[in-house]
Amino acid sequence: MKKHNFSAGPCILPQEVFHKSAEAVLDFNGIGLSLLEISHRSKDFVAVMDEARAIVKRLMNLNDDYEVLFLGGGASLQFVMVPFNLMPELSGKAAYLDTGTWAAGAIKEAQKLGHVDVIASSKEDRYRYIPKDYTVNSTYDYFHCTSNNTIYGTQMKTFPEVDTLMVCDMSSDIFSRQLDFSKFDLIYAGAQKNMGPAGVTLVVVKKEILGKTGRNLPSYLDYRLHIAKESMFNTPPVFPVYVSLLTLQHLEKNGGIAAAEKRNQAKAQLLYDEIDRNPLFQTFCVEEDRSLMNVSFNLTDESKKEAFDKAWKEAGINGLNGHRSLGGYRASLYNALSLESVQVLVDVMRAI
Ligand SMILES: *Cc1c(COP(=O)(O)O)cnc(C)c1O
């Protein structure tokens, strides 16, 4: 029996995508070869990469000022590439918003390359909320934020107006809700949370912001090189790119981001309503910053833990344990998770 998969990442993808990916591993496009054994320079794979880059721009409604890249190294490498490409060598200065473990990881890397001001942080309150009271002036080379905090279950509902470049780590809520993506100068996302399998990272960047740091960048770290080579500077992660393409095609076919957002709101509402109604459960974070994607919650009565754990496992639920740094529970409600799966979880919560 297929489980109800609430895993935080790598995570659930559409069932149809798993089937098509499996087919492509055996025989890609009926060419008598596996996707895994053909050259990344073959016309069949070049078409995959071209369409993957094009569909991202279509879904995000971005014009040709933007370039789309599929890179290796995870979102973690973007923690490094962003300051390398946007912070001038000598006088670099960036503003970072500290909203959780991943934001803190990005800050740590940027500090190695220039001056970083943590413009606001909720660390002292265990990242239970998103700070909103700050301004970012034009003395900064860029502002960096994390749209969704995968571990703590908080999400930025609005983005600040800043007087500098806007950079965002959207790893765990990319393509989950409508945003004006043209407000951002650089967006990155590890695929494995809502877009595809592990092994590839999406980067969307406004071309004109690049090449201004005076740094002699190592080749792989230079976005301009990847842009010039159409995301084929070196061998790209062919399989993760293909599976990401299938996932995005599935999204486009099913109403795009607008329709996904509606489904995601309905799923989150169903679960948060139960948490609010049921005295046995409470969310980790404050109500106004609750994430639509990752719902982190606790039992208020630890003596029920054994019974609850047994019940959700018996109901065919997978991946409900909270992040190891936080404990408790985390239900990740990524695009491919159905409302029916959330209902199964809610039924278990009601019965406990
Ligand atoms: C998972 C995650 C990361 C780290 O991604 P990797 O691809 O494993 O490097 C970074 N930022 C956010 C918001 C995440 O959820």
The ligand as an SDF file (V2000), in Angstrom:
LIG
                    3D

 15 15  0  0  0  0  0  0  0  0999 V2000
   16.7440   21.8780    2.9630 C   0  0  0  0  0  0  0  0  0  0  0  0
   17.0330   23.3180    2.9200 C   0  0  0  0  0  0  0  0  0  0  0  0
   18.3260   23.8070    2.6180 C   0  0  0  0  0  0  0  0  0  0  0  0
   19.5060   22.9030    2.3720 C   0  0  0  0  0  0  0  0  0  0  0  0
   19.3720   22.3030    1.1480 O   0  0  0  0  0  0  0  0  0  0  0  0
   20.4950   21.3210    0.5390 P   0  0  0  0  0  0  0  0  0  0  0  0
   20.0200   21.1640   -0.8710 O   0  0  0  0  0  0  0  0  0  0  0  0
   20.4670   20.0740    1.3500 O   0  0  0  0  0  0  0  0  0  0  0  0
   21.8010   22.0140    0.6280 O   0  0  0  0  0  0  0  0  0  0  0  0
   18.4950   25.1590    2.5580 C   0  0  0  0  0  0  0  0  0  0  0  0
   17.4820   26.0210    2.7850 N   0  0  0  0  0  0  0  0  0  0  0  0
   16.2410   25.5910    3.0930 C   0  0  0  0  0  0  0  0  0  0  0  0
   15.1550   26.5850    3.3370 C   0  0  0  0  0  0  0  0  0  0  0  0
   15.9790   24.2310    3.1740 C   0  0  0  0  0  0  0  0  0  0  0  0
   14.7450   23.7930    3.4750 O   0  0  0  0  0  0  0  0  0  0  0  0
  1  2  1  0
  2  3  1  0
  2 14  2  0
  3  4  1  0
  3 10  2  0
  4  5  1  0
  5  6  1  0
  6  7  2  0
  6  8  1  0
  6  9  1  0
 10 11  1  0
 11 12  2  0
 12 13  1  0
 12 14  1  0
 14 15  1  0
M  END
$$$$
